[in-house]
Amino acid sequence: MIILVITVACYPKMSFEQIPANNTISVNSTRFVIPHIITNGTILAINLDSQSKSMTLTIKTTNAGSLIISLPRTLIDARDNGSDSHFTVLTNKHGVNFQELTTQNYRQLTIPFANKTSTIEIIGTQIIPEFGGLVTLTLVSSVLLTIAMASKTKLRF
């Protein structure tokens, strides 16, 4: 289960260097800054799906517009054999052409959308693990304890 909290604000159109950096989401107690600008719309929610390795944005539009979003690579990325690969972007479940700029830490997508678009889905190849460090530590401890108990009681698997 992914725990998701979002803080969103709308901004007028700005250049890449001026994209506000105060939009954040929290996933498993880790905060991620997600700078974005949306024209003719508002982001209502952002949901992550670790199985489909996707991020779905629920939006409300007032007209055709665009979303410029900077995705932290530590949250979601698209890579193949260590190199950047392409995201798949859908608006209302239909493929859309988009523009992309990359940096070491972010992938910035400019996604156009039509009026009455309600969802934008960004599909990558990797997403933040669903389980936090505490769950991983608990799992490893359980496996080690099982091995230790099996060797003491001479159980065979």
KEBAVEX-946038 format. One line per field, with one value per atom (N, C-alpha, C): residue number from 1; x, z, y; atom name; residue in three letters. Coordinates in pm, whole numbers. Layout:
! residues N
num <- c(NUM;...)
u <- c(X;...)
w <- c(Z;...)
v <- c(Y;...)
atomo <- c(CA;...)
residuo <- c(Ala;...)
END
This chain:
! residues 157
num <- c(1;1;1;2;2;2;3;3;3;4;4;4;5;5;5;6;6;6;7;7;7;8;8;8;9;9;9;10;10;10;11;11;11;12;12;12;13;13;13;14;14;14;15;15;15;16;16;16;17;17;17;18;18;18;19;19;19;20;20;20;21;21;21;22;22;22;23;23;23;24;24;24;25;25;25;26;26;26;27;27;27;28;28;28;29;29;29;30;30;30;31;31;31;32;32;32;33;33;33;34;34;34;35;35;35;36;36;36;37;37;37;38;38;38;39;39;39;40;40;40;41;41;41;42;42;42;43;43;43;44;44;44;45;45;45;46;46;46;47;47;47;48;48;48;49;49;49;50;50;50;51;51;51;52;52;52;53;53;53;54;54;54;55;55;55;56;56;56;57;57;57;58;58;58;59;59;59;60;60;60;61;61;61;62;62;62;63;63;63;64;64;64;65;65;65;66;66;66;67;67;67;68;68;68;69;69;69;70;70;70;71;71;71;72;72;72;73;73;73;74;74;74;75;75;75;76;76;76;77;77;77;78;78;78;79;79;79;80;80;80;81;81;81;82;82;82;83;83;83;84;84;84;85;85;85;86;86;86;87;87;87;88;88;88;89;89;89;90;90;90;91;91;91;92;92;92;93;93;93;94;94;94;95;95;95;96;96;96;97;97;97;98;98;98;99;99;99;100;100;100;101;101;101;102;102;102;103;103;103;104;104;104;105;105;105;106;106;106;107;107;107;108;108;108;109;109;109;110;110;110;111;111;111;112;112;112;113;113;113;114;114;114;115;115;115;116;116;116;117;117;117;118;118;118;119;119;119;120;120;120;121;121;121;122;122;122;123;123;123;124;124;124;125;125;125;126;126;126;127;127;127;128;128;128;129;129;129;130;130;130;131;131;131;132;132;132;133;133;133;134;134;134;135;135;135;136;136;136;137;137;137;138;138;138;139;139;139;140;140;140;141;141;141;142;142;142;143;143;143;144;144;144;145;145;145;146;146;146;147;147;147;148;148;148;149;149;149;150;150;150;151;151;151;152;152;152;153;153;153;154;154;154;155;155;155;156;156;156;157;157;157)
u <- c(84;0;89;61;137;57;123;61;101;3;30;-39;38;-14;34;-52;-13;-47;42;19;35;-66;-63;-100;-39;-75;-67;-140;-135;-55;17;103;83;106;102;218;210;315;449;553;687;790;911;1019;1065;1142;1189;1260;1342;1419;1329;1208;1121;1013;1019;915;925;816;817;855;926;973;904;787;724;608;589;485;545;491;551;446;493;410;493;426;493;456;557;537;614;544;608;700;652;723;842;861;966;899;948;890;962;885;938;884;974;934;897;780;734;697;797;767;678;577;492;424;383;300;189;67;-45;-121;-148;-227;-367;-466;-607;-650;-598;-638;-583;-625;-581;-556;-447;-422;-499;-585;-665;-600;-529;-467;-356;-260;-154;-150;-157;-152;-41;32;137;89;126;94;225;271;401;396;282;274;285;214;220;331;403;512;464;351;290;249;234;184;61;-52;-174;-211;-229;-271;-417;-498;-638;-644;-700;-701;-841;-861;-984;-940;-999;-958;-1066;-1020;-1112;-1109;-1009;-991;-875;-840;-719;-600;-498;-383;-264;-173;-55;-8;62;123;272;349;495;524;580;604;746;815;951;943;973;962;1096;1105;1230;1261;1383;1422;1414;1427;1418;1274;1177;1036;986;1009;967;1067;1100;1194;1164;1223;1213;1355;1405;1542;1545;1644;1664;1814;1864;2008;2093;2047;2123;2110;2035;2016;1870;1848;1712;1633;1510;1417;1295;1197;1081;972;914;792;678;573;448;353;291;200;62;-39;-177;-261;-348;-448;-583;-660;-788;-771;-662;-630;-593;-563;-518;-375;-291;-153;-145;-43;-25;123;154;292;327;448;493;639;684;825;893;1024;1098;1234;1271;1406;1456;1585;1638;1753;1762;1877;1921;2024;2072;1968;1889;1796;1649;1615;1475;1454;1331;1284;1167;1182;1076;994;864;773;679;658;557;448;332;223;102;64;-57;-181;-291;-416;-533;-639;-760;-851;-946;-1047;-1122;-1164;-1237;-1149;-1016;-926;-938;-949;-962;-844;-769;-653;-534;-418;-291;-214;-177;-102;37;138;278;331;372;416;566;639;783;823;950;999;1040;1049;1081;1014;976;909;960;946;994;939;1023;972;853;759;639;673;774;806;918;903;1006;1114;1215;1329;1291;1195;1154;1093;1013;953;1061;1156;1266;1347;1378;1452;1375;1245;1162;1163;1153;1154;1287;1398;1531;1547;1504;1513;1431;1314;1228;1293;1353;1420;1537;1618;1733;1688;1583;1530;1480;1413;1366;1482;1587;1706;1770;1783;1843;1760;1628;1541;1547;1554;1561;1690;1800;1928;1931;1867;1863;1774;1664;1569;1590;1690;1725;1610;1531;1426;1489;1435;1485;1374;1410;1314;1331)
w <- c(0;0;0;-86;-93;-24;67;135;61;24;-62;-7;11;52;-50;-90;-194;-153;-188;-175;-314;-364;-502;-507;-600;-627;-777;-829;-972;-991;-1101;-1129;-1272;-1302;-1440;-1518;-1652;-1736;-1706;-1688;-1654;-1735;-1735;-1803;-1717;-1777;-1708;-1578;-1580;-1460;-1348;-1380;-1280;-1226;-1261;-1213;-1061;-992;-846;-793;-684;-627;-495;-468;-338;-343;-452;-461;-420;-317;-265;-249;-257;-217;-120;-34;60;26;11;-16;90;171;278;362;400;486;418;288;215;132;145;72;-61;-167;-300;-350;-398;-458;-603;-645;-783;-840;-893;-954;-1077;-1092;-1210;-1236;-1360;-1402;-1487;-1459;-1541;-1591;-1722;-1778;-1808;-1776;-1799;-1727;-1608;-1530;-1390;-1311;-1174;-1148;-1078;-1037;-908;-908;-791;-705;-768;-694;-778;-709;-774;-704;-783;-728;-795;-716;-768;-764;-866;-871;-893;-788;-797;-892;-909;-999;-1145;-1184;-1323;-1345;-1237;-1243;-1307;-1257;-1316;-1211;-1259;-1180;-1254;-1184;-1244;-1177;-1259;-1210;-1245;-1147;-1170;-1181;-1293;-1316;-1349;-1333;-1376;-1473;-1593;-1695;-1717;-1761;-1800;-1950;-2017;-2161;-2198;-2325;-2364;-2300;-2262;-2195;-2197;-2103;-2094;-1949;-1924;-1793;-1814;-1743;-1737;-1599;-1594;-1465;-1462;-1351;-1330;-1235;-1288;-1210;-1150;-1017;-956;-1000;-1044;-1088;-974;-850;-736;-708;-768;-751;-867;-989;-1109;-1220;-1299;-1409;-1518;-1633;-1745;-1793;-1768;-1803;-1865;-1953;-2017;-2030;-1967;-1967;-1924;-1821;-1765;-1840;-1949;-2027;-2019;-2038;-2039;-2152;-2122;-2226;-2219;-2300;-2310;-2210;-2149;-2073;-2172;-2127;-2202;-2129;-2203;-2142;-2207;-2123;-2168;-2108;-2188;-2135;-2161;-2056;-2064;-2137;-2104;-2156;-2305;-2365;-2504;-2508;-2592;-2605;-2652;-2604;-2641;-2665;-2763;-2786;-2683;-2633;-2531;-2556;-2494;-2503;-2372;-2380;-2259;-2254;-2135;-2103;-1988;-1988;-1880;-1810;-1680;-1600;-1523;-1444;-1366;-1264;-1210;-1102;-1142;-1256;-1296;-1442;-1474;-1613;-1623;-1706;-1720;-1845;-1826;-1936;-1958;-2084;-2122;-2195;-2132;-2180;-2217;-2346;-2384;-2348;-2320;-2295;-2353;-2388;-2442;-2328;-2361;-2263;-2220;-2098;-2038;-2013;-2021;-1979;-1828;-1780;-1636;-1576;-1660;-1608;-1703;-1644;-1716;-1648;-1724;-1668;-1729;-1643;-1685;-1644;-1743;-1717;-1742;-1642;-1653;-1644;-1613;-1597;-1453;-1370;-1229;-1148;-1025;-935;-795;-705;-569;-516;-446;-392;-301;-307;-224;-77;-46;93;141;260;320;384;438;498;617;697;814;773;668;621;568;494;441;555;657;773;843;858;921;839;707;620;631;625;635;771;878;1013;1023;963;967;895;780;704;784;843;922;1044;1110;1226;1185;1071;1022;994;933;905;1035;1132;1260;1332;1333;1399;1328;1197;1121;1151;1165;1192;1336;1430;1570;1585;1511;1525;1418;1336;1229;1130;1107;1005;867;775;637;546;451;355;221)
v <- c(-117;0;123;217;341;449;521;633;759;841;954;1078;1185;1314;1415;1507;1602;1744;1835;1977;2036;2104;2151;2298;2371;2509;2532;2631;2664;2792;2800;2913;2957;3084;3128;3068;3076;3018;3084;3003;3051;2975;3026;2955;2838;2746;2626;2662;2766;2804;2856;2899;2960;2866;2739;2647;2637;2663;2659;2521;2519;2392;2359;2419;2396;2296;2226;2124;1991;1928;1806;1697;1572;1459;1377;1305;1216;1072;989;847;771;692;616;704;819;916;982;964;1035;1143;1267;1379;1397;1415;1440;1573;1659;1785;1756;1801;1783;1919;1990;2120;2100;2186;2178;2311;2326;2439;2379;2416;2369;2491;2494;2603;2550;2631;2597;2470;2451;2335;2339;2241;2225;2077;2046;1908;1884;1783;1750;1643;1548;1438;1377;1316;1239;1103;997;861;783;705;618;475;398;256;181;112;44;-75;-139;-254;-212;-107;-62;40;75;172;303;351;469;571;694;805;857;865;916;1047;1149;1280;1299;1329;1363;1514;1563;1707;1755;1885;1951;2060;2060;2156;2262;2379;2486;2509;2451;2461;2369;2361;2289;2359;2284;2344;2252;2274;2188;2180;2071;2047;2034;2114;2097;2042;1923;1858;1803;1828;1777;1658;1540;1417;1379;1369;1325;1181;1158;1023;922;970;879;836;905;870;784;830;756;787;686;704;603;624;530;504;382;348;209;188;59;37;-67;-97;23;94;206;336;339;462;506;636;687;622;585;539;630;602;691;653;756;737;714;652;648;742;833;930;916;904;891;1004;1064;1156;1091;1075;1002;869;799;665;661;777;783;836;774;819;963;1033;1173;1198;1283;1324;1430;1425;1520;1553;1662;1702;1667;1645;1606;1672;1716;1763;1676;1644;1560;1629;1604;1644;1520;1535;1421;1376;1470;1437;1436;1497;1512;1477;1438;1427;1526;1627;1727;1697;1680;1650;1768;1804;1902;1826;1819;1733;1819;1820;1893;1811;1879;1808;1886;1814;1874;1918;2004;2041;1914;1910;1797;1676;1691;1584;1570;1446;1426;1350;1274;1202;1214;1223;1213;1102;1000;887;886;881;876;739;660;523;513;468;452;306;284;147;119;224;204;313;275;366;337;432;414;282;204;77;102;10;23;9;-70;-96;-6;49;132;47;112;44;-43;-1;-78;-212;-213;-337;-431;-376;-457;-517;-437;-485;-597;-580;-683;-811;-800;-918;-992;-920;-982;-1050;-982;-1039;-1168;-1169;-1289;-1406;-1380;-1486;-1541;-1453;-1497;-1577;-1533;-1605;-1744;-1754;-1883;-1977;-1926;-2007;-2054;-1963;-1999;-2105;-2088;-2186;-2321;-2320;-2444;-2519;-2447;-2514;-2568;-2501;-2547;-2670;-2673;-2784;-2891;-2872;-2966;-2989;-2884;-2891;-2882;-2955;-2951;-2901;-2818;-2763;-2827)
atomo <- c(N;CA;C;N;CA;C;N;CA;C;N;CA;C;N;CA;C;N;CA;C;N;CA;C;N;CA;C;N;CA;C;N;CA;C;N;CA;C;N;CA;C;N;CA;C;N;CA;C;N;CA;C;N;CA;C;N;CA;C;N;CA;C;N;CA;C;N;CA;C;N;CA;C;N;CA;C;N;CA;C;N;CA;C;N;CA;C;N;CA;C;N;CA;C;N;CA;C;N;CA;C;N;CA;C;N;CA;C;N;CA;C;N;CA;C;N;CA;C;N;CA;C;N;CA;C;N;CA;C;N;CA;C;N;CA;C;N;CA;C;N;CA;C;N;CA;C;N;CA;C;N;CA;C;N;CA;C;N;CA;C;N;CA;C;N;CA;C;N;CA;C;N;CA;C;N;CA;C;N;CA;C;N;CA;C;N;CA;C;N;CA;C;N;CA;C;N;CA;C;N;CA;C;N;CA;C;N;CA;C;N;CA;C;N;CA;C;N;CA;C;N;CA;C;N;CA;C;N;CA;C;N;CA;C;N;CA;C;N;CA;C;N;CA;C;N;CA;C;N;CA;C;N;CA;C;N;CA;C;N;CA;C;N;CA;C;N;CA;C;N;CA;C;N;CA;C;N;CA;C;N;CA;C;N;CA;C;N;CA;C;N;CA;C;N;CA;C;N;CA;C;N;CA;C;N;CA;C;N;CA;C;N;CA;C;N;CA;C;N;CA;C;N;CA;C;N;CA;C;N;CA;C;N;CA;C;N;CA;C;N;CA;C;N;CA;C;N;CA;C;N;CA;C;N;CA;C;N;CA;C;N;CA;C;N;CA;C;N;CA;C;N;CA;C;N;CA;C;N;CA;C;N;CA;C;N;CA;C;N;CA;C;N;CA;C;N;CA;C;N;CA;C;N;CA;C;N;CA;C;N;CA;C;N;CA;C;N;CA;C;N;CA;C;N;CA;C;N;CA;C;N;CA;C;N;CA;C;N;CA;C;N;CA;C;N;CA;C;N;CA;C;N;CA;C;N;CA;C;N;CA;C;N;CA;C;N;CA;C;N;CA;C;N;CA;C;N;CA;C;N;CA;C;N;CA;C;N;CA;C;N;CA;C;N;CA;C;N;CA;C;N;CA;C;N;CA;C;N;CA;C;N;CA;C;N;CA;C;N;CA;C;N;CA;C;N;CA;C;N;CA;C;N;CA;C;N;CA;C;N;CA;C;N;CA;C;N;CA;C)
residuo <- c(Met;Met;Met;Ile;Ile;Ile;Ile;Ile;Ile;Leu;Leu;Leu;Val;Val;Val;Ile;Ile;Ile;Thr;Thr;Thr;Val;Val;Val;Ala;Ala;Ala;Cys;Cys;Cys;Tyr;Tyr;Tyr;Pro;Pro;Pro;Lys;Lys;Lys;Met;Met;Met;Ser;Ser;Ser;Phe;Phe;Phe;Glu;Glu;Glu;Gln;Gln;Gln;Ile;Ile;Ile;Pro;Pro;Pro;Ala;Ala;Ala;Asn;Asn;Asn;Asn;Asn;Asn;Thr;Thr;Thr;Ile;Ile;Ile;Ser;Ser;Ser;Val;Val;Val;Asn;Asn;Asn;Ser;Ser;Ser;Thr;Thr;Thr;Arg;Arg;Arg;Phe;Phe;Phe;Val;Val;Val;Ile;Ile;Ile;Pro;Pro;Pro;His;His;His;Ile;Ile;Ile;Ile;Ile;Ile;Thr;Thr;Thr;Asn;Asn;Asn;Gly;Gly;Gly;Thr;Thr;Thr;Ile;Ile;Ile;Leu;Leu;Leu;Ala;Ala;Ala;Ile;Ile;Ile;Asn;Asn;Asn;Leu;Leu;Leu;Asp;Asp;Asp;Ser;Ser;Ser;Gln;Gln;Gln;Ser;Ser;Ser;Lys;Lys;Lys;Ser;Ser;Ser;Met;Met;Met;Thr;Thr;Thr;Leu;Leu;Leu;Thr;Thr;Thr;Ile;Ile;Ile;Lys;Lys;Lys;Thr;Thr;Thr;Thr;Thr;Thr;Asn;Asn;Asn;Ala;Ala;Ala;Gly;Gly;Gly;Ser;Ser;Ser;Leu;Leu;Leu;Ile;Ile;Ile;Ile;Ile;Ile;Ser;Ser;Ser;Leu;Leu;Leu;Pro;Pro;Pro;Arg;Arg;Arg;Thr;Thr;Thr;Leu;Leu;Leu;Ile;Ile;Ile;Asp;Asp;Asp;Ala;Ala;Ala;Arg;Arg;Arg;Asp;Asp;Asp;Asn;Asn;Asn;Gly;Gly;Gly;Ser;Ser;Ser;Asp;Asp;Asp;Ser;Ser;Ser;His;His;His;Phe;Phe;Phe;Thr;Thr;Thr;Val;Val;Val;Leu;Leu;Leu;Thr;Thr;Thr;Asn;Asn;Asn;Lys;Lys;Lys;His;His;His;Gly;Gly;Gly;Val;Val;Val;Asn;Asn;Asn;Phe;Phe;Phe;Gln;Gln;Gln;Glu;Glu;Glu;Leu;Leu;Leu;Thr;Thr;Thr;Thr;Thr;Thr;Gln;Gln;Gln;Asn;Asn;Asn;Tyr;Tyr;Tyr;Arg;Arg;Arg;Gln;Gln;Gln;Leu;Leu;Leu;Thr;Thr;Thr;Ile;Ile;Ile;Pro;Pro;Pro;Phe;Phe;Phe;Ala;Ala;Ala;Asn;Asn;Asn;Lys;Lys;Lys;Thr;Thr;Thr;Ser;Ser;Ser;Thr;Thr;Thr;Ile;Ile;Ile;Glu;Glu;Glu;Ile;Ile;Ile;Ile;Ile;Ile;Gly;Gly;Gly;Thr;Thr;Thr;Gln;Gln;Gln;Ile;Ile;Ile;Ile;Ile;Ile;Pro;Pro;Pro;Glu;Glu;Glu;Phe;Phe;Phe;Gly;Gly;Gly;Gly;Gly;Gly;Leu;Leu;Leu;Val;Val;Val;Thr;Thr;Thr;Leu;Leu;Leu;Thr;Thr;Thr;Leu;Leu;Leu;Val;Val;Val;Ser;Ser;Ser;Ser;Ser;Ser;Val;Val;Val;Leu;Leu;Leu;Leu;Leu;Leu;Thr;Thr;Thr;Ile;Ile;Ile;Ala;Ala;Ala;Met;Met;Met;Ala;Ala;Ala;Ser;Ser;Ser;Lys;Lys;Lys;Thr;Thr;Thr;Lys;Lys;Lys;Leu;Leu;Leu;Arg;Arg;Arg;Phe;Phe;Phe)
END
